[in-house]
Amino acid sequence: MDIRTESKSTFKVMGMKLSVLLRDERRKKLITTLHDDFNKRVDEINNRINPTVGYGIYMDPPNYNPDTDPFTWIACVEVDDLSNPPEGMEGVEFPDNMYAITTYEGPKGEAGNLYDALYRWIDQSEYQIAADYGLEVYHDDVDDTEIDHMKMELWFPIKKKS
């Protein structure tokens, strides 16, 4: 698995949110439905920065316990302004950060393994997780004619271990 680190300046996103328990997401695939619904409405966002990039961003609560705590997922795009969101959408701003980044290409059902692999890499590196969120970055230039195939980048915020 190839992993790189990269800085990203403060950025803003706008999209549709979902709060869900991990076990419910795994059973019902609610995030997939959220992205499908969002993709039908993405053109309502007037201040989108990059029309070929989309995001799925998870946000965990403090002291997150995946067995008992819901996490938030936002299907979104980057914007230059958070004012005037379309009905049913919200904006979120994320701070400057350094990220550990890896790429996945393969069956959609196996993409979750990438999370475990990136967490393991961070644990064994000179870095630690810096915040309770992470990014899935999707590029429209990917040939996704295979219905069960996907390509994405996974970005976790990191900082040097102290």
Phi and psi in radians as a Rosetta constraint file:
Dihedral C 1 N 2 CA 2 C 2 CIRCULARHARMONIC -1.530 0.35
Dihedral N 2 CA 2 C 2 N 3 CIRCULARHARMONIC 2.278 0.35
Dihedral C 2 N 3 CA 3 C 3 CIRCULARHARMONIC -2.272 0.35
Dihedral N 3 CA 3 C 3 N 4 CIRCULARHARMONIC 2.387 0.35
Dihedral C 3 N 4 CA 4 C 4 CIRCULARHARMONIC -2.220 0.35
Dihedral N 4 CA 4 C 4 N 5 CIRCULARHARMONIC 2.852 0.35
Dihedral C 4 N 5 CA 5 C 5 CIRCULARHARMONIC -2.026 0.35
Dihedral N 5 CA 5 C 5 N 6 CIRCULARHARMONIC 2.565 0.35
Dihedral C 5 N 6 CA 6 C 6 CIRCULARHARMONIC -2.717 0.35
Dihedral N 6 CA 6 C 6 N 7 CIRCULARHARMONIC 2.502 0.35
Dihedral C 6 N 7 CA 7 C 7 CIRCULARHARMONIC -1.540 0.35
Dihedral N 7 CA 7 C 7 N 8 CIRCULARHARMONIC 2.535 0.35
Dihedral C 7 N 8 CA 8 C 8 CIRCULARHARMONIC -2.326 0.35
Dihedral N 8 CA 8 C 8 N 9 CIRCULARHARMONIC 2.261 0.35
Dihedral C 8 N 9 CA 9 C 9 CIRCULARHARMONIC -1.190 0.35
Dihedral N 9 CA 9 C 9 N 10 CIRCULARHARMONIC 2.921 0.35
Dihedral C 9 N 10 CA 10 C 10 CIRCULARHARMONIC -0.839 0.35
Dihedral N 10 CA 10 C 10 N 11 CIRCULARHARMONIC 2.398 0.35
Dihedral C 10 N 11 CA 11 C 11 CIRCULARHARMONIC -2.507 0.35
Dihedral N 11 CA 11 C 11 N 12 CIRCULARHARMONIC 2.741 0.35
Dihedral C 11 N 12 CA 12 C 12 CIRCULARHARMONIC -2.078 0.35
Dihedral N 12 CA 12 C 12 N 13 CIRCULARHARMONIC 2.501 0.35
Dihedral C 12 N 13 CA 13 C 13 CIRCULARHARMONIC -2.284 0.35
Dihedral N 13 CA 13 C 13 N 14 CIRCULARHARMONIC 2.741 0.35
Dihedral C 13 N 14 CA 14 C 14 CIRCULARHARMONIC -2.375 0.35
Dihedral N 14 CA 14 C 14 N 15 CIRCULARHARMONIC 2.381 0.35
Dihedral C 14 N 15 CA 15 C 15 CIRCULARHARMONIC -3.119 0.35
Dihedral N 15 CA 15 C 15 N 16 CIRCULARHARMONIC -2.787 0.35
Dihedral C 15 N 16 CA 16 C 16 CIRCULARHARMONIC -1.918 0.35
Dihedral N 16 CA 16 C 16 N 17 CIRCULARHARMONIC 2.359 0.35
Dihedral C 16 N 17 CA 17 C 17 CIRCULARHARMONIC -1.855 0.35
Dihedral N 17 CA 17 C 17 N 18 CIRCULARHARMONIC 2.719 0.35
Dihedral C 17 N 18 CA 18 C 18 CIRCULARHARMONIC -2.511 0.35
Dihedral N 18 CA 18 C 18 N 19 CIRCULARHARMONIC 2.387 0.35
Dihedral C 18 N 19 CA 19 C 19 CIRCULARHARMONIC -1.959 0.35
Dihedral N 19 CA 19 C 19 N 20 CIRCULARHARMONIC 2.211 0.35
Dihedral C 19 N 20 CA 20 C 20 CIRCULARHARMONIC -2.676 0.35
Dihedral N 20 CA 20 C 20 N 21 CIRCULARHARMONIC 2.588 0.35
Dihedral C 20 N 21 CA 21 C 21 CIRCULARHARMONIC -1.344 0.35
Dihedral N 21 CA 21 C 21 N 22 CIRCULARHARMONIC 2.524 0.35
Dihedral C 21 N 22 CA 22 C 22 CIRCULARHARMONIC -1.008 0.35
Dihedral N 22 CA 22 C 22 N 23 CIRCULARHARMONIC -0.748 0.35
Dihedral C 22 N 23 CA 23 C 23 CIRCULARHARMONIC -1.117 0.35
Dihedral N 23 CA 23 C 23 N 24 CIRCULARHARMONIC -0.620 0.35
Dihedral C 23 N 24 CA 24 C 24 CIRCULARHARMONIC -1.206 0.35
Dihedral N 24 CA 24 C 24 N 25 CIRCULARHARMONIC -0.698 0.35
Dihedral C 24 N 25 CA 25 C 25 CIRCULARHARMONIC -1.073 0.35
Dihedral N 25 CA 25 C 25 N 26 CIRCULARHARMONIC -0.788 0.35
Dihedral C 25 N 26 CA 26 C 26 CIRCULARHARMONIC -1.103 0.35
Dihedral N 26 CA 26 C 26 N 27 CIRCULARHARMONIC -0.618 0.35
Dihedral C 26 N 27 CA 27 C 27 CIRCULARHARMONIC -1.412 0.35
Dihedral N 27 CA 27 C 27 N 28 CIRCULARHARMONIC -0.697 0.35
Dihedral C 27 N 28 CA 28 C 28 CIRCULARHARMONIC -1.847 0.35
Dihedral N 28 CA 28 C 28 N 29 CIRCULARHARMONIC -0.173 0.35
Dihedral C 28 N 29 CA 29 C 29 CIRCULARHARMONIC 0.963 0.35
Dihedral N 29 CA 29 C 29 N 30 CIRCULARHARMONIC 0.816 0.35
Dihedral C 29 N 30 CA 30 C 30 CIRCULARHARMONIC -1.204 0.35
Dihedral N 30 CA 30 C 30 N 31 CIRCULARHARMONIC -0.530 0.35
Dihedral C 30 N 31 CA 31 C 31 CIRCULARHARMONIC -1.171 0.35
Dihedral N 31 CA 31 C 31 N 32 CIRCULARHARMONIC -0.684 0.35
Dihedral C 31 N 32 CA 32 C 32 CIRCULARHARMONIC -1.052 0.35
Dihedral N 32 CA 32 C 32 N 33 CIRCULARHARMONIC -0.765 0.35
Dihedral C 32 N 33 CA 33 C 33 CIRCULARHARMONIC -1.102 0.35
Dihedral N 33 CA 33 C 33 N 34 CIRCULARHARMONIC -0.735 0.35
Dihedral C 33 N 34 CA 34 C 34 CIRCULARHARMONIC -1.034 0.35
Dihedral N 34 CA 34 C 34 N 35 CIRCULARHARMONIC -0.810 0.35
Dihedral C 34 N 35 CA 35 C 35 CIRCULARHARMONIC -1.107 0.35
Dihedral N 35 CA 35 C 35 N 36 CIRCULARHARMONIC -0.698 0.35
Dihedral C 35 N 36 CA 36 C 36 CIRCULARHARMONIC -1.067 0.35
Dihedral N 36 CA 36 C 36 N 37 CIRCULARHARMONIC -0.785 0.35
Dihedral C 36 N 37 CA 37 C 37 CIRCULARHARMONIC -1.127 0.35
Dihedral N 37 CA 37 C 37 N 38 CIRCULARHARMONIC -0.752 0.35
Dihedral C 37 N 38 CA 38 C 38 CIRCULARHARMONIC -1.110 0.35
Dihedral N 38 CA 38 C 38 N 39 CIRCULARHARMONIC -0.766 0.35
Dihedral C 38 N 39 CA 39 C 39 CIRCULARHARMONIC -1.058 0.35
Dihedral N 39 CA 39 C 39 N 40 CIRCULARHARMONIC -0.505 0.35
Dihedral C 39 N 40 CA 40 C 40 CIRCULARHARMONIC -1.243 0.35
Dihedral N 40 CA 40 C 40 N 41 CIRCULARHARMONIC -0.359 0.35
Dihedral C 40 N 41 CA 41 C 41 CIRCULARHARMONIC -2.028 0.35
Dihedral N 41 CA 41 C 41 N 42 CIRCULARHARMONIC -0.020 0.35
Dihedral C 41 N 42 CA 42 C 42 CIRCULARHARMONIC -0.983 0.35
Dihedral N 42 CA 42 C 42 N 43 CIRCULARHARMONIC -0.536 0.35
Dihedral C 42 N 43 CA 43 C 43 CIRCULARHARMONIC -1.197 0.35
Dihedral N 43 CA 43 C 43 N 44 CIRCULARHARMONIC -0.171 0.35
Dihedral C 43 N 44 CA 44 C 44 CIRCULARHARMONIC -1.299 0.35
Dihedral N 44 CA 44 C 44 N 45 CIRCULARHARMONIC -0.262 0.35
Dihedral C 44 N 45 CA 45 C 45 CIRCULARHARMONIC -1.503 0.35
Dihedral N 45 CA 45 C 45 N 46 CIRCULARHARMONIC 1.997 0.35
Dihedral C 45 N 46 CA 46 C 46 CIRCULARHARMONIC -1.494 0.35
Dihedral N 46 CA 46 C 46 N 47 CIRCULARHARMONIC -0.340 0.35
Dihedral C 46 N 47 CA 47 C 47 CIRCULARHARMONIC -1.986 0.35
Dihedral N 47 CA 47 C 47 N 48 CIRCULARHARMONIC 0.639 0.35
Dihedral C 47 N 48 CA 48 C 48 CIRCULARHARMONIC -1.196 0.35
Dihedral N 48 CA 48 C 48 N 49 CIRCULARHARMONIC 2.405 0.35
Dihedral C 48 N 49 CA 49 C 49 CIRCULARHARMONIC -1.488 0.35
Dihedral N 49 CA 49 C 49 N 50 CIRCULARHARMONIC -0.933 0.35
Dihedral C 49 N 50 CA 50 C 50 CIRCULARHARMONIC -2.123 0.35
Dihedral N 50 CA 50 C 50 N 51 CIRCULARHARMONIC 1.869 0.35
Dihedral C 50 N 51 CA 51 C 51 CIRCULARHARMONIC -1.241 0.35
Dihedral N 51 CA 51 C 51 N 52 CIRCULARHARMONIC -0.121 0.35
Dihedral C 51 N 52 CA 52 C 52 CIRCULARHARMONIC -1.831 0.35
Dihedral N 52 CA 52 C 52 N 53 CIRCULARHARMONIC 0.087 0.35
Dihedral C 52 N 53 CA 53 C 53 CIRCULARHARMONIC -2.175 0.35
Dihedral N 53 CA 53 C 53 N 54 CIRCULARHARMONIC 2.329 0.35
Dihedral C 53 N 54 CA 54 C 54 CIRCULARHARMONIC -2.216 0.35
Dihedral N 54 CA 54 C 54 N 55 CIRCULARHARMONIC 2.866 0.35
Dihedral C 54 N 55 CA 55 C 55 CIRCULARHARMONIC -2.314 0.35
Dihedral N 55 CA 55 C 55 N 56 CIRCULARHARMONIC 2.641 0.35
Dihedral C 55 N 56 CA 56 C 56 CIRCULARHARMONIC -2.152 0.35
Dihedral N 56 CA 56 C 56 N 57 CIRCULARHARMONIC 2.112 0.35
Dihedral C 56 N 57 CA 57 C 57 CIRCULARHARMONIC -2.164 0.35
Dihedral N 57 CA 57 C 57 N 58 CIRCULARHARMONIC 2.204 0.35
Dihedral C 57 N 58 CA 58 C 58 CIRCULARHARMONIC -1.693 0.35
Dihedral N 58 CA 58 C 58 N 59 CIRCULARHARMONIC 2.559 0.35
Dihedral C 58 N 59 CA 59 C 59 CIRCULARHARMONIC -2.339 0.35
Dihedral N 59 CA 59 C 59 N 60 CIRCULARHARMONIC 2.002 0.35
Dihedral C 59 N 60 CA 60 C 60 CIRCULARHARMONIC -1.592 0.35
Dihedral N 60 CA 60 C 60 N 61 CIRCULARHARMONIC 2.571 0.35
Dihedral C 60 N 61 CA 61 C 61 CIRCULARHARMONIC -1.272 0.35
Dihedral N 61 CA 61 C 61 N 62 CIRCULARHARMONIC 2.868 0.35
Dihedral C 61 N 62 CA 62 C 62 CIRCULARHARMONIC -0.990 0.35
Dihedral N 62 CA 62 C 62 N 63 CIRCULARHARMONIC 2.488 0.35
Dihedral C 62 N 63 CA 63 C 63 CIRCULARHARMONIC 0.939 0.35
Dihedral N 63 CA 63 C 63 N 64 CIRCULARHARMONIC 0.730 0.35
Dihedral C 63 N 64 CA 64 C 64 CIRCULARHARMONIC -0.956 0.35
Dihedral N 64 CA 64 C 64 N 65 CIRCULARHARMONIC 2.255 0.35
Dihedral C 64 N 65 CA 65 C 65 CIRCULARHARMONIC -2.068 0.35
Dihedral N 65 CA 65 C 65 N 66 CIRCULARHARMONIC 1.932 0.35
Dihedral C 65 N 66 CA 66 C 66 CIRCULARHARMONIC -1.098 0.35
Dihedral N 66 CA 66 C 66 N 67 CIRCULARHARMONIC -0.332 0.35
Dihedral C 66 N 67 CA 67 C 67 CIRCULARHARMONIC -1.399 0.35
Dihedral N 67 CA 67 C 67 N 68 CIRCULARHARMONIC -0.448 0.35
Dihedral C 67 N 68 CA 68 C 68 CIRCULARHARMONIC -2.200 0.35
Dihedral N 68 CA 68 C 68 N 69 CIRCULARHARMONIC -0.302 0.35
Dihedral C 68 N 69 CA 69 C 69 CIRCULARHARMONIC -1.880 0.35
Dihedral N 69 CA 69 C 69 N 70 CIRCULARHARMONIC 2.273 0.35
Dihedral C 69 N 70 CA 70 C 70 CIRCULARHARMONIC -1.252 0.35
Dihedral N 70 CA 70 C 70 N 71 CIRCULARHARMONIC 2.595 0.35
Dihedral C 70 N 71 CA 71 C 71 CIRCULARHARMONIC -1.961 0.35
Dihedral N 71 CA 71 C 71 N 72 CIRCULARHARMONIC 2.868 0.35
Dihedral C 71 N 72 CA 72 C 72 CIRCULARHARMONIC -1.826 0.35
Dihedral N 72 CA 72 C 72 N 73 CIRCULARHARMONIC 2.420 0.35
Dihedral C 72 N 73 CA 73 C 73 CIRCULARHARMONIC -2.148 0.35
Dihedral N 73 CA 73 C 73 N 74 CIRCULARHARMONIC 2.383 0.35
Dihedral C 73 N 74 CA 74 C 74 CIRCULARHARMONIC -2.193 0.35
Dihedral N 74 CA 74 C 74 N 75 CIRCULARHARMONIC 2.140 0.35
Dihedral C 74 N 75 CA 75 C 75 CIRCULARHARMONIC -1.539 0.35
Dihedral N 75 CA 75 C 75 N 76 CIRCULARHARMONIC 2.094 0.35
Dihedral C 75 N 76 CA 76 C 76 CIRCULARHARMONIC -2.724 0.35
Dihedral N 76 CA 76 C 76 N 77 CIRCULARHARMONIC 3.035 0.35
Dihedral C 76 N 77 CA 77 C 77 CIRCULARHARMONIC -2.317 0.35
Dihedral N 77 CA 77 C 77 N 78 CIRCULARHARMONIC 2.763 0.35
Dihedral C 77 N 78 CA 78 C 78 CIRCULARHARMONIC -1.379 0.35
Dihedral N 78 CA 78 C 78 N 79 CIRCULARHARMONIC 2.442 0.35
Dihedral C 78 N 79 CA 79 C 79 CIRCULARHARMONIC -2.313 0.35
Dihedral N 79 CA 79 C 79 N 80 CIRCULARHARMONIC 2.871 0.35
Dihedral C 79 N 80 CA 80 C 80 CIRCULARHARMONIC -1.710 0.35
Dihedral N 80 CA 80 C 80 N 81 CIRCULARHARMONIC -0.100 0.35
Dihedral C 80 N 81 CA 81 C 81 CIRCULARHARMONIC -2.696 0.35
Dihedral N 81 CA 81 C 81 N 82 CIRCULARHARMONIC 2.365 0.35
Dihedral C 81 N 82 CA 82 C 82 CIRCULARHARMONIC -1.636 0.35
Dihedral N 82 CA 82 C 82 N 83 CIRCULARHARMONIC -0.008 0.35
Dihedral C 82 N 83 CA 83 C 83 CIRCULARHARMONIC -1.359 0.35
Dihedral N 83 CA 83 C 83 N 84 CIRCULARHARMONIC 2.717 0.35
Dihedral C 83 N 84 CA 84 C 84 CIRCULARHARMONIC 0.980 0.35
Dihedral N 84 CA 84 C 84 N 85 CIRCULARHARMONIC 0.963 0.35
Dihedral C 84 N 85 CA 85 C 85 CIRCULARHARMONIC -1.216 0.35
Dihedral N 85 CA 85 C 85 N 86 CIRCULARHARMONIC 2.565 0.35
Dihedral C 85 N 86 CA 86 C 86 CIRCULARHARMONIC -1.053 0.35
Dihedral N 86 CA 86 C 86 N 87 CIRCULARHARMONIC 2.735 0.35
Dihedral C 86 N 87 CA 87 C 87 CIRCULARHARMONIC -0.970 0.35
Dihedral N 87 CA 87 C 87 N 88 CIRCULARHARMONIC 2.329 0.35
Dihedral C 87 N 88 CA 88 C 88 CIRCULARHARMONIC 1.438 0.35
Dihedral N 88 CA 88 C 88 N 89 CIRCULARHARMONIC 0.074 0.35
Dihedral C 88 N 89 CA 89 C 89 CIRCULARHARMONIC -2.058 0.35
Dihedral N 89 CA 89 C 89 N 90 CIRCULARHARMONIC 2.762 0.35
Dihedral C 89 N 90 CA 90 C 90 CIRCULARHARMONIC -2.380 0.35
Dihedral N 90 CA 90 C 90 N 91 CIRCULARHARMONIC 2.785 0.35
Dihedral C 90 N 91 CA 91 C 91 CIRCULARHARMONIC -1.973 0.35
Dihedral N 91 CA 91 C 91 N 92 CIRCULARHARMONIC 2.601 0.35
Dihedral C 91 N 92 CA 92 C 92 CIRCULARHARMONIC -2.437 0.35
Dihedral N 92 CA 92 C 92 N 93 CIRCULARHARMONIC 2.474 0.35
Dihedral C 92 N 93 CA 93 C 93 CIRCULARHARMONIC -1.962 0.35
Dihedral N 93 CA 93 C 93 N 94 CIRCULARHARMONIC 2.382 0.35
Dihedral C 93 N 94 CA 94 C 94 CIRCULARHARMONIC -2.020 0.35
Dihedral N 94 CA 94 C 94 N 95 CIRCULARHARMONIC 2.491 0.35
Dihedral C 94 N 95 CA 95 C 95 CIRCULARHARMONIC -1.384 0.35
Dihedral N 95 CA 95 C 95 N 96 CIRCULARHARMONIC 2.945 0.35
Dihedral C 95 N 96 CA 96 C 96 CIRCULARHARMONIC -0.907 0.35
Dihedral N 96 CA 96 C 96 N 97 CIRCULARHARMONIC 2.456 0.35
Dihedral C 96 N 97 CA 97 C 97 CIRCULARHARMONIC -2.785 0.35
Dihedral N 97 CA 97 C 97 N 98 CIRCULARHARMONIC 2.791 0.35
Dihedral C 97 N 98 CA 98 C 98 CIRCULARHARMONIC -1.655 0.35
Dihedral N 98 CA 98 C 98 N 99 CIRCULARHARMONIC 2.494 0.35
Dihedral C 98 N 99 CA 99 C 99 CIRCULARHARMONIC -2.257 0.35
Dihedral N 99 CA 99 C 99 N 100 CIRCULARHARMONIC 2.535 0.35
Dihedral C 99 N 100 CA 100 C 100 CIRCULARHARMONIC -1.620 0.35
Dihedral N 100 CA 100 C 100 N 101 CIRCULARHARMONIC 2.278 0.35
Dihedral C 100 N 101 CA 101 C 101 CIRCULARHARMONIC -2.294 0.35
Dihedral N 101 CA 101 C 101 N 102 CIRCULARHARMONIC 2.363 0.35
Dihedral C 101 N 102 CA 102 C 102 CIRCULARHARMONIC -2.450 0.35
Dihedral N 102 CA 102 C 102 N 103 CIRCULARHARMONIC 2.843 0.35
Dihedral C 102 N 103 CA 103 C 103 CIRCULARHARMONIC -2.023 0.35
Dihedral N 103 CA 103 C 103 N 104 CIRCULARHARMONIC 2.462 0.35
Dihedral C 103 N 104 CA 104 C 104 CIRCULARHARMONIC -2.104 0.35
Dihedral N 104 CA 104 C 104 N 105 CIRCULARHARMONIC 2.401 0.35
Dihedral C 104 N 105 CA 105 C 105 CIRCULARHARMONIC -2.473 0.35
Dihedral N 105 CA 105 C 105 N 106 CIRCULARHARMONIC 2.148 0.35
Dihedral C 105 N 106 CA 106 C 106 CIRCULARHARMONIC 2.805 0.35
Dihedral N 106 CA 106 C 106 N 107 CIRCULARHARMONIC -2.799 0.35
Dihedral C 106 N 107 CA 107 C 107 CIRCULARHARMONIC -1.090 0.35
Dihedral N 107 CA 107 C 107 N 108 CIRCULARHARMONIC 2.421 0.35
Dihedral C 107 N 108 CA 108 C 108 CIRCULARHARMONIC -1.001 0.35
Dihedral N 108 CA 108 C 108 N 109 CIRCULARHARMONIC -0.662 0.35
Dihedral C 108 N 109 CA 109 C 109 CIRCULARHARMONIC -1.156 0.35
Dihedral N 109 CA 109 C 109 N 110 CIRCULARHARMONIC -0.268 0.35
Dihedral C 109 N 110 CA 110 C 110 CIRCULARHARMONIC -1.842 0.35
Dihedral N 110 CA 110 C 110 N 111 CIRCULARHARMONIC 0.007 0.35
Dihedral C 110 N 111 CA 111 C 111 CIRCULARHARMONIC -1.099 0.35
Dihedral N 111 CA 111 C 111 N 112 CIRCULARHARMONIC -0.500 0.35
Dihedral C 111 N 112 CA 112 C 112 CIRCULARHARMONIC -1.067 0.35
Dihedral N 112 CA 112 C 112 N 113 CIRCULARHARMONIC -0.466 0.35
Dihedral C 112 N 113 CA 113 C 113 CIRCULARHARMONIC -1.090 0.35
Dihedral N 113 CA 113 C 113 N 114 CIRCULARHARMONIC -0.444 0.35
Dihedral C 113 N 114 CA 114 C 114 CIRCULARHARMONIC -1.116 0.35
Dihedral N 114 CA 114 C 114 N 115 CIRCULARHARMONIC -0.626 0.35
Dihedral C 114 N 115 CA 115 C 115 CIRCULARHARMONIC -1.015 0.35
Dihedral N 115 CA 115 C 115 N 116 CIRCULARHARMONIC -0.893 0.35
Dihedral C 115 N 116 CA 116 C 116 CIRCULARHARMONIC -1.042 0.35
Dihedral N 116 CA 116 C 116 N 117 CIRCULARHARMONIC -0.748 0.35
Dihedral C 116 N 117 CA 117 C 117 CIRCULARHARMONIC -1.122 0.35
Dihedral N 117 CA 117 C 117 N 118 CIRCULARHARMONIC -0.717 0.35
Dihedral C 117 N 118 CA 118 C 118 CIRCULARHARMONIC -1.227 0.35
Dihedral N 118 CA 118 C 118 N 119 CIRCULARHARMONIC -0.682 0.35
Dihedral C 118 N 119 CA 119 C 119 CIRCULARHARMONIC -1.054 0.35
Dihedral N 119 CA 119 C 119 N 120 CIRCULARHARMONIC -0.758 0.35
Dihedral C 119 N 120 CA 120 C 120 CIRCULARHARMONIC -1.066 0.35
Dihedral N 120 CA 120 C 120 N 121 CIRCULARHARMONIC -0.765 0.35
Dihedral C 120 N 121 CA 121 C 121 CIRCULARHARMONIC -1.046 0.35
Dihedral N 121 CA 121 C 121 N 122 CIRCULARHARMONIC -0.791 0.35
Dihedral C 121 N 122 CA 122 C 122 CIRCULARHARMONIC -1.082 0.35
Dihedral N 122 CA 122 C 122 N 123 CIRCULARHARMONIC -0.788 0.35
Dihedral C 122 N 123 CA 123 C 123 CIRCULARHARMONIC -1.015 0.35
Dihedral N 123 CA 123 C 123 N 124 CIRCULARHARMONIC -0.597 0.35
Dihedral C 123 N 124 CA 124 C 124 CIRCULARHARMONIC -1.618 0.35
Dihedral N 124 CA 124 C 124 N 125 CIRCULARHARMONIC 0.012 0.35
Dihedral C 124 N 125 CA 125 C 125 CIRCULARHARMONIC -1.779 0.35
Dihedral N 125 CA 125 C 125 N 126 CIRCULARHARMONIC -2.990 0.35
Dihedral C 125 N 126 CA 126 C 126 CIRCULARHARMONIC -1.479 0.35
Dihedral N 126 CA 126 C 126 N 127 CIRCULARHARMONIC 0.114 0.35
Dihedral C 126 N 127 CA 127 C 127 CIRCULARHARMONIC -1.962 0.35
Dihedral N 127 CA 127 C 127 N 128 CIRCULARHARMONIC 2.909 0.35
Dihedral C 127 N 128 CA 128 C 128 CIRCULARHARMONIC -2.431 0.35
Dihedral N 128 CA 128 C 128 N 129 CIRCULARHARMONIC 2.838 0.35
Dihedral C 128 N 129 CA 129 C 129 CIRCULARHARMONIC -1.120 0.35
Dihedral N 129 CA 129 C 129 N 130 CIRCULARHARMONIC 2.367 0.35
Dihedral C 129 N 130 CA 130 C 130 CIRCULARHARMONIC -1.805 0.35
Dihedral N 130 CA 130 C 130 N 131 CIRCULARHARMONIC -0.283 0.35
Dihedral C 130 N 131 CA 131 C 131 CIRCULARHARMONIC -2.751 0.35
Dihedral N 131 CA 131 C 131 N 132 CIRCULARHARMONIC 2.866 0.35
Dihedral C 131 N 132 CA 132 C 132 CIRCULARHARMONIC -1.632 0.35
Dihedral N 132 CA 132 C 132 N 133 CIRCULARHARMONIC 0.828 0.35
Dihedral C 132 N 133 CA 133 C 133 CIRCULARHARMONIC -2.607 0.35
Dihedral N 133 CA 133 C 133 N 134 CIRCULARHARMONIC 2.908 0.35
Dihedral C 133 N 134 CA 134 C 134 CIRCULARHARMONIC -2.725 0.35
Dihedral N 134 CA 134 C 134 N 135 CIRCULARHARMONIC 2.792 0.35
Dihedral C 134 N 135 CA 135 C 135 CIRCULARHARMONIC -2.052 0.35
Dihedral N 135 CA 135 C 135 N 136 CIRCULARHARMONIC 2.374 0.35
Dihedral C 135 N 136 CA 136 C 136 CIRCULARHARMONIC -1.810 0.35
Dihedral N 136 CA 136 C 136 N 137 CIRCULARHARMONIC 2.208 0.35
Dihedral C 136 N 137 CA 137 C 137 CIRCULARHARMONIC -1.979 0.35
Dihedral N 137 CA 137 C 137 N 138 CIRCULARHARMONIC 2.164 0.35
Dihedral C 137 N 138 CA 138 C 138 CIRCULARHARMONIC -1.985 0.35
Dihedral N 138 CA 138 C 138 N 139 CIRCULARHARMONIC 2.365 0.35
Dihedral C 138 N 139 CA 139 C 139 CIRCULARHARMONIC -1.951 0.35
Dihedral N 139 CA 139 C 139 N 140 CIRCULARHARMONIC 2.294 0.35
Dihedral C 139 N 140 CA 140 C 140 CIRCULARHARMONIC -1.205 0.35
Dihedral N 140 CA 140 C 140 N 141 CIRCULARHARMONIC -0.245 0.35
Dihedral C 140 N 141 CA 141 C 141 CIRCULARHARMONIC -1.382 0.35
Dihedral N 141 CA 141 C 141 N 142 CIRCULARHARMONIC 0.056 0.35
Dihedral C 141 N 142 CA 142 C 142 CIRCULARHARMONIC -1.443 0.35
Dihedral N 142 CA 142 C 142 N 143 CIRCULARHARMONIC 2.388 0.35
Dihedral C 142 N 143 CA 143 C 143 CIRCULARHARMONIC -1.371 0.35
Dihedral N 143 CA 143 C 143 N 144 CIRCULARHARMONIC 1.793 0.35
Dihedral C 143 N 144 CA 144 C 144 CIRCULARHARMONIC -1.911 0.35
Dihedral N 144 CA 144 C 144 N 145 CIRCULARHARMONIC 0.674 0.35
Dihedral C 144 N 145 CA 145 C 145 CIRCULARHARMONIC -1.174 0.35
Dihedral N 145 CA 145 C 145 N 146 CIRCULARHARMONIC -0.443 0.35
Dihedral C 145 N 146 CA 146 C 146 CIRCULARHARMONIC -1.355 0.35
Dihedral N 146 CA 146 C 146 N 147 CIRCULARHARMONIC 2.103 0.35
Dihedral C 146 N 147 CA 147 C 147 CIRCULARHARMONIC -1.107 0.35
Dihedral N 147 CA 147 C 147 N 148 CIRCULARHARMONIC -0.536 0.35
Dihedral C 147 N 148 CA 148 C 148 CIRCULARHARMONIC -1.785 0.35
Dihedral N 148 CA 148 C 148 N 149 CIRCULARHARMONIC 0.310 0.35
Dihedral C 148 N 149 CA 149 C 149 CIRCULARHARMONIC -1.967 0.35
Dihedral N 149 CA 149 C 149 N 150 CIRCULARHARMONIC 2.512 0.35
Dihedral C 149 N 150 CA 150 C 150 CIRCULARHARMONIC -2.594 0.35
Dihedral N 150 CA 150 C 150 N 151 CIRCULARHARMONIC 2.762 0.35
Dihedral C 150 N 151 CA 151 C 151 CIRCULARHARMONIC -2.355 0.35
Dihedral N 151 CA 151 C 151 N 152 CIRCULARHARMONIC 2.303 0.35
Dihedral C 151 N 152 CA 152 C 152 CIRCULARHARMONIC -2.677 0.35
Dihedral N 152 CA 152 C 152 N 153 CIRCULARHARMONIC 2.827 0.35
Dihedral C 152 N 153 CA 153 C 153 CIRCULARHARMONIC -1.867 0.35
Dihedral N 153 CA 153 C 153 N 154 CIRCULARHARMONIC 2.493 0.35
Dihedral C 153 N 154 CA 154 C 154 CIRCULARHARMONIC -1.959 0.35
Dihedral N 154 CA 154 C 154 N 155 CIRCULARHARMONIC 2.175 0.35
Dihedral C 154 N 155 CA 155 C 155 CIRCULARHARMONIC -2.080 0.35
Dihedral N 155 CA 155 C 155 N 156 CIRCULARHARMONIC 2.114 0.35
Dihedral C 155 N 156 CA 156 C 156 CIRCULARHARMONIC -1.986 0.35
Dihedral N 156 CA 156 C 156 N 157 CIRCULARHARMONIC 2.302 0.35
Dihedral C 156 N 157 CA 157 C 157 CIRCULARHARMONIC -1.200 0.35
Dihedral N 157 CA 157 C 157 N 158 CIRCULARHARMONIC 2.351 0.35
Dihedral C 157 N 158 CA 158 C 158 CIRCULARHARMONIC -2.341 0.35
Dihedral N 158 CA 158 C 158 N 159 CIRCULARHARMONIC 2.858 0.35
Dihedral C 158 N 159 CA 159 C 159 CIRCULARHARMONIC -2.588 0.35
Dihedral N 159 CA 159 C 159 N 160 CIRCULARHARMONIC 2.817 0.35
Dihedral C 159 N 160 CA 160 C 160 CIRCULARHARMONIC -1.117 0.35
Dihedral N 160 CA 160 C 160 N 161 CIRCULARHARMONIC 2.491 0.35
Dihedral C 160 N 161 CA 161 C 161 CIRCULARHARMONIC -1.169 0.35
Dihedral N 161 CA 161 C 161 N 162 CIRCULARHARMONIC 2.505 0.35
